[in-house]
Amino acid sequence: MIRTLVIMVILAVFITGFDLMTAYRFDPPEGWPAPHYDFEKNPFSAAKIQLGRRLFYDPILSRDSSTSCASCHSPFNAFAHTDHDLSHGVEDQIGNRNAPPLFNLAWHPIFMWDGAINHLDMQALAPISHPKEMDNDIVKLVKKLQSGSRYPKLFSEAFGDSTITGEYILLALSQFQLTLLSNNSKYDSVMRAESAFNDQEKRGYELFKTNCNNCHKEPLFSTFEFANNGLALDTTLNDYGRMKITQQATDSMKFKIPSLRNLEYTYPYMHDGRFKKLSQVLNHYSKGIVQSPTLADELKKPLKLSANDRVDLIAFLLTLSDRSFVFNKEFGFLTVY
Protein backbone atom coordinates (compact mmCIF):
# COMPACT_ATOMS: atom_id res chain seq x y z
CA MET A 1 0.00 0.00 0.00
CA ILE A 2 1.38 3.37 -0.99
CA ARG A 3 1.04 6.10 1.63
CA THR A 4 3.44 8.86 0.69
CA LEU A 5 2.26 11.32 3.28
CA VAL A 6 4.72 12.88 5.66
CA ILE A 7 2.41 12.16 8.58
CA MET A 8 4.16 8.80 8.95
CA VAL A 9 7.44 10.62 9.31
CA ILE A 10 5.91 12.81 11.98
CA LEU A 11 5.12 9.76 14.08
CA ALA A 12 8.75 8.73 13.79
CA VAL A 13 9.74 12.16 15.06
CA PHE A 14 7.79 11.75 18.27
CA ILE A 15 9.02 8.19 18.78
CA THR A 16 12.71 8.88 18.16
CA GLY A 17 12.90 12.41 19.51
CA PHE A 18 14.14 14.06 16.32
CA ASP A 19 14.12 17.86 16.13
CA LEU A 20 10.57 19.17 15.60
CA MET A 21 12.00 21.73 13.17
CA THR A 22 13.27 19.02 10.83
CA ALA A 23 11.90 19.55 7.32
CA TYR A 24 10.47 16.72 5.23
CA ARG A 25 9.80 16.22 1.56
CA PHE A 26 6.31 15.90 0.14
CA ASP A 27 6.32 12.99 -2.31
CA PRO A 28 3.35 12.88 -4.74
CA PRO A 29 1.79 9.47 -5.39
CA GLU A 30 3.30 7.66 -8.35
CA GLY A 31 1.72 8.73 -11.63
CA TRP A 32 0.26 11.93 -10.26
CA PRO A 33 1.21 15.35 -11.69
CA ALA A 34 3.60 17.60 -9.83
CA PRO A 35 1.94 19.57 -7.02
CA HIS A 36 1.10 23.20 -7.63
CA TYR A 37 2.08 24.27 -4.10
CA ASP A 38 5.66 25.51 -3.65
CA PHE A 39 6.94 23.60 -0.63
CA GLU A 40 10.30 25.38 -0.69
CA LYS A 41 8.57 28.53 0.57
CA ASN A 42 6.90 26.68 3.45
CA PRO A 43 8.95 23.54 4.20
CA PHE A 44 7.23 20.81 6.19
CA SER A 45 8.15 20.32 9.82
CA ALA A 46 6.51 18.21 12.50
CA ALA A 47 6.02 21.22 14.75
CA LYS A 48 4.31 23.33 12.08
CA ILE A 49 1.95 20.50 11.13
CA GLN A 50 1.15 19.83 14.77
CA LEU A 51 0.44 23.53 15.31
CA GLY A 52 -1.68 23.74 12.17
CA ARG A 53 -3.75 20.76 13.26
CA ARG A 54 -4.35 22.34 16.66
CA LEU A 55 -5.40 25.65 15.09
CA PHE A 56 -7.70 23.83 12.65
CA TYR A 57 -9.68 22.26 15.50
CA ASP A 58 -9.60 25.25 17.86
CA PRO A 59 -12.73 27.47 17.91
CA ILE A 60 -10.53 30.28 19.22
CA LEU A 61 -10.10 31.28 15.56
CA SER A 62 -13.64 32.68 15.51
CA ARG A 63 -14.73 35.97 17.04
CA ASP A 64 -16.67 34.35 19.90
CA SER A 65 -14.57 31.17 20.14
CA SER A 66 -17.53 29.06 19.03
CA THR A 67 -16.56 27.95 15.52
CA SER A 68 -13.48 26.09 14.32
CA CYS A 69 -12.37 25.15 10.82
CA ALA A 70 -13.60 21.64 11.61
CA SER A 71 -17.09 23.00 12.30
CA CYS A 72 -17.57 23.12 8.52
CA HIS A 73 -14.85 20.65 7.54
CA SER A 74 -15.37 17.40 9.44
CA PRO A 75 -12.75 14.68 8.98
CA PHE A 76 -15.55 12.09 8.92
CA ASN A 77 -16.94 13.76 5.80
CA ALA A 78 -13.61 14.05 3.97
CA PHE A 79 -13.36 17.49 5.60
CA ALA A 80 -16.68 18.67 4.14
CA HIS A 81 -19.98 19.52 5.88
CA THR A 82 -23.07 17.37 5.59
CA ASP A 83 -25.24 18.89 8.34
CA HIS A 84 -26.10 21.99 6.32
CA ASP A 85 -26.42 22.83 2.63
CA LEU A 86 -24.49 26.04 3.30
CA SER A 87 -21.67 26.89 5.69
CA HIS A 88 -22.65 27.40 9.33
CA GLY A 89 -20.89 30.04 11.43
CA VAL A 90 -20.90 32.15 14.58
CA GLU A 91 -24.23 32.86 16.27
CA ASP A 92 -25.81 30.07 14.21
CA GLN A 93 -25.55 32.12 11.02
CA ILE A 94 -25.83 30.50 7.61
CA GLY A 95 -23.25 31.36 4.98
CA ASN A 96 -23.56 31.74 1.22
CA ARG A 97 -22.08 28.50 -0.13
CA ASN A 98 -21.58 24.83 0.58
CA ALA A 99 -18.37 24.04 2.44
CA PRO A 100 -16.16 22.03 0.04
CA PRO A 101 -14.09 19.03 1.12
CA LEU A 102 -10.41 19.45 1.92
CA PHE A 103 -7.95 16.97 0.44
CA ASN A 104 -5.16 16.92 -2.13
CA LEU A 105 -4.92 20.70 -1.78
CA ALA A 106 -1.32 20.79 -2.97
CA TRP A 107 -2.64 20.37 -6.52
CA HIS A 108 -5.17 23.23 -6.41
CA PRO A 109 -4.00 26.34 -8.30
CA ILE A 110 -6.87 28.46 -6.94
CA PHE A 111 -9.40 28.28 -4.11
CA MET A 112 -13.04 28.94 -3.23
CA TRP A 113 -16.02 28.17 -5.47
CA ASP A 114 -15.42 31.42 -7.34
CA GLY A 115 -11.61 31.46 -7.27
CA ALA A 116 -11.47 34.47 -4.97
CA ILE A 117 -8.25 33.19 -3.33
CA ASN A 118 -5.23 32.28 -5.44
CA HIS A 119 -3.00 30.66 -2.81
CA LEU A 120 -3.54 28.13 -0.04
CA ASP A 121 -1.48 30.22 2.37
CA MET A 122 -4.10 32.98 2.09
CA GLN A 123 -7.25 30.84 1.91
CA ALA A 124 -7.94 30.69 5.65
CA LEU A 125 -8.36 34.47 5.73
CA ALA A 126 -11.66 34.08 3.88
CA PRO A 127 -13.55 32.03 6.50
CA ILE A 128 -11.79 33.76 9.39
CA SER A 129 -13.00 37.19 8.24
CA HIS A 130 -16.38 36.18 6.74
CA PRO A 131 -19.14 37.79 8.88
CA LYS A 132 -21.32 34.66 8.63
CA GLU A 133 -18.53 32.19 9.31
CA MET A 134 -15.81 33.04 11.88
CA ASP A 135 -16.36 36.81 11.80
CA ASN A 136 -12.90 37.59 13.12
CA ASP A 137 -10.02 39.87 12.27
CA ILE A 138 -6.53 38.42 11.83
CA VAL A 139 -4.99 41.19 13.97
CA LYS A 140 -7.44 40.48 16.80
CA LEU A 141 -6.81 36.76 16.41
CA VAL A 142 -3.05 37.28 16.74
CA LYS A 143 -3.58 39.22 19.97
CA LYS A 144 -5.91 36.53 21.34
CA LEU A 145 -3.42 33.74 20.63
CA GLN A 146 -0.48 35.77 21.94
CA SER A 147 -2.25 36.53 25.22
CA GLY A 148 -2.63 32.87 26.15
CA SER A 149 0.00 30.66 27.73
CA ARG A 150 -0.06 27.75 25.29
CA TYR A 151 0.27 29.13 21.75
CA PRO A 152 3.45 31.26 22.10
CA LYS A 153 5.36 28.09 23.00
CA LEU A 154 3.86 26.15 20.08
CA PHE A 155 4.70 28.95 17.63
CA SER A 156 8.23 29.09 19.02
CA GLU A 157 8.62 25.34 18.42
CA ALA A 158 7.23 25.67 14.90
CA PHE A 159 8.85 28.89 13.68
CA GLY A 160 11.63 29.58 16.18
CA ASP A 161 9.80 32.70 17.29
CA SER A 162 7.30 33.05 20.14
CA THR A 163 5.95 36.26 18.63
CA ILE A 164 2.80 35.16 16.81
CA THR A 165 2.01 36.73 13.42
CA GLY A 166 -0.82 36.40 10.95
CA GLU A 167 1.63 34.91 8.46
CA TYR A 168 2.66 32.17 10.89
CA ILE A 169 -0.99 31.30 11.57
CA LEU A 170 -1.73 30.92 7.87
CA LEU A 171 1.44 28.94 7.14
CA ALA A 172 0.71 26.51 9.95
CA LEU A 173 -2.87 25.97 8.77
CA SER A 174 -1.53 25.31 5.27
CA GLN A 175 0.93 22.76 6.60
CA PHE A 176 -1.77 20.69 8.26
CA GLN A 177 -4.13 20.89 5.29
CA LEU A 178 -1.38 19.83 2.90
CA THR A 179 -1.07 16.55 4.79
CA LEU A 180 -4.69 15.69 3.87
CA LEU A 181 -3.74 13.38 1.05
CA SER A 182 -6.41 11.03 -0.29
CA ASN A 183 -5.01 8.41 -2.65
CA ASN A 184 -6.04 5.05 -1.26
CA SER A 185 -9.51 4.38 -2.66
CA LYS A 186 -10.45 1.19 -4.49
CA TYR A 187 -9.88 3.11 -7.73
CA ASP A 188 -6.30 3.81 -6.63
CA SER A 189 -5.69 0.19 -5.72
CA VAL A 190 -6.97 -0.84 -9.17
CA MET A 191 -4.64 1.65 -10.84
CA ARG A 192 -1.79 0.14 -8.80
CA ALA A 193 -2.84 -3.36 -9.97
CA GLU A 194 -3.56 -4.38 -6.38
CA SER A 195 -7.25 -5.16 -7.00
CA ALA A 196 -9.82 -5.13 -9.79
CA PHE A 197 -13.16 -3.52 -10.56
CA ASN A 198 -16.20 -5.77 -10.61
CA ASP A 199 -18.27 -5.88 -13.82
CA GLN A 200 -20.60 -3.09 -12.76
CA GLU A 201 -17.71 -0.83 -11.76
CA LYS A 202 -15.98 -1.56 -15.07
CA ARG A 203 -19.07 -0.44 -16.98
CA GLY A 204 -19.30 2.64 -14.80
CA TYR A 205 -15.65 3.47 -15.43
CA GLU A 206 -16.19 3.34 -19.19
CA LEU A 207 -19.22 5.61 -18.84
CA PHE A 208 -17.15 7.98 -16.72
CA LYS A 209 -14.36 8.17 -19.29
CA THR A 210 -16.89 8.86 -22.04
CA ASN A 211 -19.04 11.42 -20.23
CA CYS A 212 -17.17 12.95 -17.29
CA ASN A 213 -13.40 12.83 -17.74
CA ASN A 214 -13.03 16.14 -19.59
CA CYS A 215 -13.91 18.14 -16.48
CA HIS A 216 -13.15 15.55 -13.79
CA LYS A 217 -9.76 14.47 -15.06
CA GLU A 218 -7.97 11.53 -13.49
CA PRO A 219 -6.24 11.01 -11.11
CA LEU A 220 -7.36 14.10 -9.16
CA PHE A 221 -10.82 13.92 -10.76
CA SER A 222 -10.92 17.64 -11.48
CA THR A 223 -9.14 20.14 -13.67
CA PHE A 224 -9.80 22.76 -10.94
CA GLU A 225 -10.97 25.12 -13.66
CA PHE A 226 -14.31 26.97 -13.72
CA ALA A 227 -17.38 25.87 -15.62
CA ASN A 228 -21.11 26.50 -15.94
CA ASN A 229 -22.64 23.07 -15.40
CA GLY A 230 -26.17 24.08 -16.27
CA LEU A 231 -27.59 24.76 -12.83
CA ALA A 232 -30.55 27.09 -12.55
CA LEU A 233 -29.84 30.27 -10.59
CA ASP A 234 -30.91 30.09 -6.95
CA THR A 235 -32.99 33.26 -6.78
CA THR A 236 -32.52 33.48 -3.01
CA LEU A 237 -28.73 33.41 -3.08
CA ASN A 238 -28.37 35.09 -6.50
CA ASP A 239 -24.90 33.56 -6.76
CA TYR A 240 -23.37 34.00 -10.21
CA GLY A 241 -20.07 32.37 -9.22
CA ARG A 242 -16.82 33.40 -10.90
CA MET A 243 -18.43 36.52 -12.37
CA LYS A 244 -18.54 38.02 -8.87
CA ILE A 245 -14.73 38.10 -8.93
CA THR A 246 -13.94 38.90 -12.56
CA GLN A 247 -16.96 41.11 -13.30
CA GLN A 248 -17.02 39.46 -16.72
CA ALA A 249 -20.35 38.30 -18.15
CA THR A 250 -18.52 35.38 -19.78
CA ASP A 251 -17.96 33.97 -16.27
CA SER A 252 -21.63 34.01 -15.29
CA MET A 253 -22.69 30.85 -13.39
CA LYS A 254 -19.18 29.39 -13.57
CA PHE A 255 -17.97 27.63 -10.44
CA LYS A 256 -14.82 25.73 -9.61
CA ILE A 257 -15.00 22.11 -10.74
CA PRO A 258 -14.85 19.92 -7.62
CA SER A 259 -13.02 16.63 -7.31
CA LEU A 260 -15.19 13.52 -7.44
CA ARG A 261 -13.08 11.72 -4.87
CA ASN A 262 -14.89 10.76 -1.65
CA LEU A 263 -18.33 11.68 -2.99
CA GLU A 264 -19.84 9.10 -0.66
CA TYR A 265 -18.91 11.33 2.29
CA THR A 266 -19.22 14.88 0.91
CA TYR A 267 -22.94 15.37 0.22
CA PRO A 268 -24.82 17.64 -0.33
CA TYR A 269 -23.49 18.48 -3.77
CA MET A 270 -22.94 21.63 -5.86
CA HIS A 271 -21.85 25.09 -4.68
CA ASP A 272 -25.15 25.59 -2.86
CA GLY A 273 -25.68 22.03 -1.66
CA ARG A 274 -28.91 21.68 -3.62
CA PHE A 275 -28.54 17.94 -4.32
CA LYS A 276 -28.37 15.45 -1.48
CA LYS A 277 -27.98 12.29 -3.57
CA LEU A 278 -25.74 11.27 -6.45
CA SER A 279 -28.83 10.09 -8.32
CA GLN A 280 -30.10 13.69 -8.25
CA VAL A 281 -26.80 14.91 -9.68
CA LEU A 282 -27.02 12.45 -12.56
CA ASN A 283 -30.67 13.38 -13.16
CA HIS A 284 -29.56 16.99 -13.50
CA TYR A 285 -26.97 16.12 -16.13
CA SER A 286 -29.45 13.93 -17.99
CA LYS A 287 -32.51 16.17 -18.03
CA GLY A 288 -31.99 19.26 -15.87
CA ILE A 289 -29.42 21.31 -17.82
CA VAL A 290 -30.32 25.01 -18.18
CA GLN A 291 -29.12 26.34 -21.51
CA SER A 292 -27.20 29.64 -21.37
CA PRO A 293 -24.42 31.43 -23.30
CA THR A 294 -21.77 30.35 -20.77
CA LEU A 295 -22.81 26.69 -20.49
CA ALA A 296 -19.85 24.30 -20.78
CA ASP A 297 -19.51 22.91 -24.31
CA GLU A 298 -19.52 19.35 -22.94
CA LEU A 299 -23.04 19.87 -21.56
CA LYS A 300 -24.77 21.53 -24.49
CA LYS A 301 -26.24 18.13 -25.21
CA PRO A 302 -27.66 16.29 -22.17
CA LEU A 303 -25.93 13.10 -21.15
CA LYS A 304 -27.71 10.04 -22.51
CA LEU A 305 -27.73 7.73 -19.53
CA SER A 306 -30.20 4.91 -19.08
CA ALA A 307 -31.37 3.90 -15.61
CA ASN A 308 -28.85 1.04 -15.68
CA ASP A 309 -26.11 3.41 -16.85
CA ARG A 310 -26.71 5.67 -13.86
CA VAL A 311 -26.49 2.75 -11.44
CA ASP A 312 -23.25 1.59 -13.06
CA LEU A 313 -21.76 5.08 -13.03
CA ILE A 314 -22.57 5.53 -9.35
CA ALA A 315 -20.98 2.15 -8.64
CA PHE A 316 -17.77 3.45 -10.19
CA LEU A 317 -17.97 6.79 -8.37
CA LEU A 318 -18.18 4.92 -5.08
CA THR A 319 -14.80 3.33 -5.85
CA LEU A 320 -13.37 6.80 -5.29
CA SER A 321 -14.19 6.57 -1.57
CA ASP A 322 -11.05 6.50 0.55
CA ARG A 323 -11.99 5.07 3.95
CA SER A 324 -8.39 5.07 5.15
CA PHE A 325 -8.37 8.84 4.60
CA VAL A 326 -11.76 9.58 6.15
CA PHE A 327 -11.07 7.52 9.26
CA ASN A 328 -7.37 8.29 9.64
CA LYS A 329 -6.76 9.16 13.29
CA GLU A 330 -3.52 10.92 12.41
CA PHE A 331 -5.43 14.04 11.37
CA GLY A 332 -8.86 13.36 12.83
CA PHE A 333 -10.63 15.33 15.54
CA LEU A 334 -8.37 16.92 18.13
CA THR A 335 -9.82 18.15 21.42
CA VAL A 336 -8.38 21.55 22.22
CA TYR A 337 -8.32 22.92 25.76
N, C-alpha and C positions, 0 to 999 in steps of 0.2 A: 504494500500500500504506500502510495506516495503522499507524504505530508511535508511540504517544503516550507512550512511556516516557521518563523523564528521563535514561536512560542515554546517549542520543544527545547530550544537553546536556553530560553529564559529559565525553564525548570532546572536545567543543568547549572545555571548560575547560582540559584538558591541552594542547591545540593552541595556544590563544590566550593562555594564562597568566592567565586570570581568577582572582580570589580563590577559594580552595578553600572559603571559608565562605559563598559566595554561595548563597542559597536559591532553589529552583526549585519550580514549581507542578506538581502531579500532575494530569494531564488524563485523565479516564476516556474509554474508547473511546465513540464516538458511539452513542447508543441504549442504553447501559448505565445502570443506576441509580447514584445517588450513592454514593461509597464510605462505608463505616461508620467507617473510621479518621479521626481528627481530626488532620490534617496541621499545623494551626496550633500544636499542642502539641509537635510534633517536626518542624520544617521541614526539607525536604530540603537537603542540601549535598553537594558532591562529596566532601569530606573524610570526612564521616560515612558515606557509602555505601561509600567505599573502605575505611575502617576496618572497617565491618560485614562486608564481603566477606572481608577478611583474617581476622577472628575466626571467621567461619563455617567456613573451611577449615583453621583452626589446631587441632590436637589438644591444644594447651596448655589448652583449656577443660576437659578431663577431669582427673580426679585424678592419673592416671599419664601424662598427655600421650600417650595412645595413640589417643584417639577424638575425632574432630571432628564438627561438625554434619553435614558431608558424608558421614561414614561411614554414616549412615542416610538421607541425603537427597542422592542423587547427581544432578547436573544432567542426566546422560544418561538418567535415568528420571523426568524431570519433577520432580526433587527428591524422589523416593520411594526405596524400597529393594526390589530384586527378589531379592537373594541369600538372604534369609531371610524366612520367614513373619512372624516377630516381630522387634522391634528387637534390635540386637546391640551390646553395650557393652563396658566395660572388662573385662579378664581373660576375654574370650571369653564373657561372660555373655549370656544370652538374656532379653529383656524380656517384657512382658506383652501387648503389642499390636503390630499392624502399623504401620510408620512411614508416615504419610500423605504424599502429595505436597505440595509447597509452591508455590503460584502463586495470583495474584489474591487475596492475603491481605487487601488493603485492604477487601474486601467481607465478610469474616467477622466476625460480631458476637461469636463465642465460639469457643474452641479446645479441642483434644483430642477424642478419640472420645466422652468422657463430659461434655464441657463444663466440665472442672475449672478452666480458665483463661478469664477473661472479657476479656482485653485482650492484644493482640499484644506490647505492651511488657513483659509479664510472662511470656509463654509460654516463653521460653528457660530460665527458672528450673526448669521441670519436668524437662527432660532433663539439665540441668546437675547437679541435685541427686538424680536418680533413682539408687538404688544399683546398678541393673543396666544403666544407660546411661553417664553420665559420672561419676557418684559423686563429685561435687565440692561444695564449699561456696563461695558467692559471695564471702564475705569472704576465704577462702584464695585464690580465683582473683584477686581484686583485688591481693592482696599479690604473687602470682606475676607478674602482668603489670607491676606497678609496679617490681619488682626488676630487670627486664630493661632493656636499653638502647634497644630499638626502640619499644615501645608508648607510653611517656610522650610521645614526640615526636608520634606519630600521634594520640593523644588531645588533645594541645595544638592540633594543626592542626584537629581536628574540633570541639572544644568550647571552645577558647580557654583550656584548663586542663590542665596536665600531671599534675595529681593525678587518678588514675584512681578511679572510683567504680563501684559495682554498677549504678547508674542509667545511667551513660554506656555501659557495656557493653551493657545491654539495649536502649537507644535506638539504638545503632549497629547491632546485629543486626537490629532492626526495619527500619531504613532500607534495608539491603541486601535483606531479604526482600520489602519493599514494591515493589522494582523488578522482581520476578519476575512480570511481566505476560504472560499467555498469551492472545492474542486474534487469532492469525493462522493459524488452521486453515482447511481447505477450507470448513467450515461458515461461518466468519466471512467468507470471500471471497464465498460465495454470498449471505449476508445483505447484503453491500455491493454486490451485483450485479456482481461482478468475474468470477464463474464460475458454473457450474451443476452441480447434482447429476445423476448419471446415473440411469437408470430404477430400478435397484436401490436406490440411495441415496434416491431420492424415496419409494419404497415404505417403506423403513425409517424415513424421517422421519415419515411419516404414522402408522406403528405407534408410534413414539416419542411423538408428540403424543397419541395415544389412550391409551397404557398407562403412560407414564413421566413425563410432564411435570408432574404434580402435585407430585412430590417433587424432581424434577431440573429445575427451572424454568430456561428460557432467560433470558438468555444465559449465566449463570454455571453453569447445569446443576446447581444445588442451591438449596434454600431455606435450607440451613445450620441446619435445625431437627433435632429428634431423633425417631427413629421405630424401632419394632420391625418389622423386615423379614422376620420369620418364620424366622430362623435357630434351629437347635437349640442348646441350651447346650453349650459345650465343657466337659465335666466335669473336664478337667484344669486349665483356667484358671479355671473358675467365675466368668466375667466377666458381670455383669448390667448393665454399661453405666452409663447415667445414674443409675440407682438408687443406685449407690455414692456419688454426690455428694449427691443430694437426700434419700436415705433414704425415698423414697416408692415404695410398691409399684406405683403407676401408671406409674412410669418403668422398670420391670423390662424388660430386654433392649432398651432404646432406646439407639441410638447415633447420633452425628451423621451426617447424610446427606452423603456425599461428592459432590464434583463429578464429572461424567462426562468432563470434558475430559481429553485425553491418556491415555485408558485403555490405549491400545496400549503405553504405556511404564511403567505403574504397577502391573502385576501383582506379587504375588498380591493378590486382592481380599477385601474385608470387613475388619472390625476385627481379626480374627485371621489374616488371610491364608489362609483355608481353601480358596479357589478360585484355581486358577492360570490358568484360561482363561475367556474371556467366555462360551463355550458352557456352561460349568458354572454360571455365574451365571444365565443364562437358564433352564437346566434347573431350578434352584432355584425361580425365580419361577413356573415352569410346573407343577411337580409336587413341590416340596420344602418348601413352606410349612408351618411348625409353627403350628397354631392355639393362641392363648393370649389371655387377657383384654386384653393391651396391644397386640395385633397392629394394625398400621396399617389403617384402614378400607379403603384402596385395595387391600389384599392379602387381604381376607377371602374373596375368590373368586380362585382361581389364574388367572394370565394364560393366555388361550387363544391359543397361538402354535403354528402348524404348523412343520414343519421348514424350509420355505421362508421363513416369517415370521422365524424366528430368524436365518437367513442374511442376510435383507434388513436386519433391525434392526442386526446387527453391522456390516454395510456402512455404515450411517449412523453408528454410533458411531465408526467409524474415521475419519470425516470430522472428528471433533473433535481429531484429532492435530495438534499444532502443532510441526512440525519446526524451524521458525525459532526457536522458544522452546527446545526441547530441545538444539539444537546451537548456541546463541548463545554465542560466545566471550566476550562482554562480561561475563557472570556465571558462566562455566564454571569448571572446576577451577583453583585458584590454589595454586601450590607455595609453602609458607611455610617460611622458614628461621629 
